């Protein structure tokens, strides 16, 4: 039966469509309809910025014919053949468009967790190598109308959506569809309207990519593969994924950044490499870095998914909420206003909002928080339509466009406005009946029957839900239950009587309203069952409303918290800039031939060390008194994994040379600030140690509050992580991880030979191509082999995670045979066993001070390693690989005095000059020398002492950490938290929804972060 | 500086030669045979007192003499005399809440001996797993840690811990005391995803249920003690000493409200409580002081628990507890090889507000008090066991800390270890001094 109904309704839909050519057959006589409607006397928003009052909107065949203002006295003329709708006092808006819907798409099923590795795609057919590239998916071919889902959208004011399947890194095409309840053939407005991308592999069960940087690498490589395929690759293979990829380059590209603003920058950067300007889906935190986003020139689709206030009644639990989350709660509604102010083109999407019913309220909230209502309309109509080149069809009510609009009784941005009707492709969907006429006033009711035949009925209160009441002779009141709709009215009330005791049982009356006479009449039944006739005539209209309408006039944008950089506690309202300083009378550890100088001054100017000497003066410098204190160059951590977003390992394959930590630097990590407080000015942010050839490093300075790109050290050499031993051969990964090559140290060696041999051949291929006079098709660009070729060409440098002497030896042999040098062995706990060989090879060593016993391969680790390597003349550093230890690397360096008796100077260099050397940064940092970067730390005590504290940390002459300012900031954090907690309590009191407090998840990485603190 | 490193090595050999030949696992020292006097040293007694130019003497493992500028002249006839001019003497450091001897290599399962199957295991005893021949122990001992409280892990009630001295032939020889039963308090937060898909932790909906289950277990265990049972329940029987006050209840718990709930449990069952971990104990220091509840504090070398926290919170927590009058000691929960840095964690606490002697107490006398062995361990006082260390420099500062001698119950122990030997072996290979 149900099926039959469905079939019938489909037929009906087809029949009801506008009278145009169709390939569909009808059962019975054709029932083509022109759908000619005229909406008169309305306030029509023809476009977001064009409002016409007293207008007539005419539609036909699902399209707009005209919007005109008839001359006075000519209203209603020349509307012959139109069904007229008097819209006096009503508002007509063009329907909204959402660009980020998955309406009508097949459901994406989450794959079952499988512990066994899956290195290859398990999709059968002539598709590409990676399951997350789903360019073969076309929304138009998979779209089905879903009236229930469409209804949700329609209620929120939407008439059309760009829909796509939210699955995969390349998601295939999207289709612009209307939200009409009709046959798909008529609902799809624009097939292949857009191509979709993301960083999220979705339902792909294939291991690669497992990290954000892996997703970025996969996208980049696919662009290159597709270029090659277009030029030459079709001779080598037929590849549906790449065929489709290339076809989709011609249509607007929409990127789901799927997270915070940093991902917008990352997506845009991928696009820049390939000359693609993505339209990027944001999440609503763009206000946190609006200027940077403006520079991308990307069009954005933003969300109005404002967080609920936290329930902060319990002070202990409230403590779990971070300030950044509280601040975001307060500032998220200002996001659209910030986008508008910055001049960023943006569209608004309702797709993130859990209940679409909440969308209009959220939109109004954004307007209250400073979004211009015209811009709001623009972001829901013109912008989304033009973003996907569909403004010829939707986005305004100009002649020829789809008749997609909605009608309201109040202006849209009025708090009480509801959408009464929405019309899509000329078809009406009633959502909420228009308000009935105002019947308030004083009536004389006459009932032809009982004891009392006449009574005065007063109807008052809200016009849309009035209350009715009789006043009895004894001046007591009798409430009347009143309901009316259109011309029907019913009343019920307790029997009226002079005597109280007789006021029992209910009288029920029903009748018709004659609006022209303001009178009602009909029949009813008394409490005893007797039928009677009755009527009521209005004696006077409604009394003037003396109670002032309660309008909320509080300016919510007043007294908002400030955006800070980074958007965390300890962030700054102003990004700090270099200043000039004179650091006076300190004990200066130069790390140069001069050694440690007592009572010495250091001048910092324009970000550089301008002078070192005694009795210096500087008129435009801030003076820092350093008597009794120590001044050193800043600590550099050769091995660090903080400030990295979403995955430190792409350990799904034995080589991931193509991934780059530089793509996923996270400027919003509190550990940057904490490490500054330990005198650390920069670090090599390394890929993990899950595979033999890891990813490319990022060399950063801890420029607190700067963007990820600006944290990177300009002009630094390229580095890459390699790894040896147990992590690489998956010794401690559990019984399922026995598939990936290599599983032994023998295999690790062969992995290197294999990759470097390939890289050499690849290089030759390109050299031959570049040298050829007559050029054929270019070889395939392989970003993995690019990185490896750079190593062979000594343009990229290895930092290799290593423990056991045999494999350290092995890698040096591999390097020798390909003619390069292993730059650094990191951890290198058995370095002391092959120190002579390392010296001969020219490798640097970067070691843990005293770690051991955490796995079998560190059983021979000794804390004397640093000292032995140093004494052997190897440039040796002490590293952290740990967010906690990194902020007291000075203590770790001092252990080399205890274990092996290094001098203070030698010990101190292991965390400053020596790591600078091995990172090829010693020309600019690592010592206190005129002309070098002003990366300077002021210590309370000898920096190698456990009692020493960093009091000031300068990076490039910018005072990023200051002990005194830190104390101020703590106070500010406390105050700001307290303010926001009070505000949340008020919000809750005012009926606002809340969410339960919980801390944010932290992601602290070490080398083998994926496997239980295995460094 | 090279000279000093030579000195270190020589000093080590000299010290070792007195007791036993070098070996990868040094042999336990013999019983003290003659009186020993350590002269002209700065003695940090562990109870806050510092004695300058002082002499410590001990006989049969017991401290018999402690005087500043002693009036008598020590000579060989009195016994063995070691001139400690310029050196510092401290009580032997006690590492509580550790896996020393229960774990040899973290990643190698066959060497992990600390977590039994099941949720309620009060009857399993860490001393049974304790490996006196661990290669790790000598590396910890040579930094001055002479005692350890080895602690079972896992489940809800993990088992019974034991205090051991770190120079023993077998576990019977090592055992000082089986001191307490360990309870893992439920967490108010749960989840957090996994490494590839980290998600924010959520409130643990079962927290109240989890707490109630513990309470039920304690109620049943307590009522069990009242009569003799035809069938013995080994688990409940093992709880007896808790209810009669012979053992303490160590609760691993970190958040302030959870600590308060743990106190409610201990009060209900009138069992002596020690908070183990207690990273948020500073938030309720007043309550802890008022109720005399000691804290075995987790690492000083730790990150703050939230972004908003003071960046030096874990560094300064010891000083906050000290100021509030809470009895506390420092620990590296579940550590073993890391215990050789325990004294430096105390050193860091000095930079953030503790006095040096308070910091020393937090790894010696306070620990002894919390473990209930302060009558014989934890400080250098006449009548206490002669378990002490001699350092050429400040023991709390890695820049100067260098243990030259160590005594457990008067026995001069071998400070050599495998790592020192490897250093000697390869230094020799390369011709380094």
Interface residues (C-beta under 8 A of the other chain):
Chain A: X210 X211 X316 X317 X319 X320 X322 X323 X324 X568 X569 X570 X647 X670 X671 X673 X674 X677 X726 X731 X732 X832 X833 X835 X836 X850 X851 X852 X853 X854 X855 X856 X859 X860 X862 X863 X864 X867 X868 X871 X872 X883 X884 X885 X888 X891 X894 X895 X897 X898 X899 X900 X901 X902 X903 X904 X906 X942 X944 X945 X946 X947 X948 X949 X966 X970 X973 X977 X996 X997 X998 X999 X1000 X1001 X1002 X1003 X1004 X1009 X1010 X1011 X1012 X1013 X1014
Chain B: X1 X2 X4 X5 X6 X8 X104 X105 X106 X107 X108 X135 X136 X188 X189 X192 X193 X195 X196 X198 X199 X200 X201 X202 X203 X255 X256 X257 X301 X302 X303 X304 X305 X306 X307 X308 X310 X311 X312 X336 X337 X340 X341 X344 X347 X348 X350 X351 X396 X397 X398 X399 X400 X401 X402 X419 X420 X422 X423 X426 X427 X430 X432
